[in-house]
Amino acid sequence: MTSSLKSARRSGNLFGAVAQLGTTPDEQVDALVEQGGVTIERIVSTGQASPPGFWYDSPRAEWVVLLSGAAVLEFDGVPEPHRMKPGDHVLIEAHCRHRVAWTSDTEPSVWLAVYYP
């Protein structure tokens, strides 16, 4: 493989460096790809939730899949919480107010989030 191909290729493991995180005050957010208005992030939650009264209201749509752990999302105006287990995914349209109500504090919740215009 030529050196230009080696430098153009990025690889990793979505579960790498997760086990040693433990419970921390902040989620770990790693941007994997940012190009053409699209962002792909790996998010690791270890018991974090949105602050009371806080709602995400993004101008971009977000598709998110939970790869491990467990989580609960809430959507503004929807009385039932959206419980997530590994493999569950949800498309959140732009400006759909939502929040993370709960993430597991006994195992890391690893998310893959794709944001797009």
Secondary structure, 3 states (H helix, E strand, C coil): CCHHHHHHCCCCCCCCCCCCCCCCCCCEEEEEEEECCEEEEEEEECCCCCCCCCCECCCCEEEEEEEECCEEEEECCCCCCEEECCCCEEEECCCCCEEEEEECCCCCEEEEEEEEC
